Amino acid sequence: MSISTASHTAASTTTLSQRVVAAIGASLLGVLLVYFAGFSHIEAVHNAAHDTRHSAAFPCH
């Protein structure tokens, strides 16, 4: 039994500027989610992430 592997020769079509925009967008989304969970006044969101936030030294009170 032999296993053949195909070489991946497709060139990447994303440019550096597209990768930078994607990285900045993902970072902004992550920051917004962290701050939403950290300072949310919705009790369900607060309780769902309470212990994790305190273990990461993120204040919520």
C-alpha positions, 0 to 999 in steps of 0.5 A: 500500500502506497500513499501518494502526496500531491504537492501544493503549488497554487500561489497565494493570491492575497496581498500583504495589504489584504492580510494586514486589513484582515488582521486589523479587523480580527483584532478589533473584533476580538477587542470588542468582544472582550470589552462587551463581555467584560463590561456587560450589564446583561447578567447572563453574559456577566455570569458566563464569563465571570470566573474567566475574567477574574482569573485573567485579572480583568475587573468587572465590578 
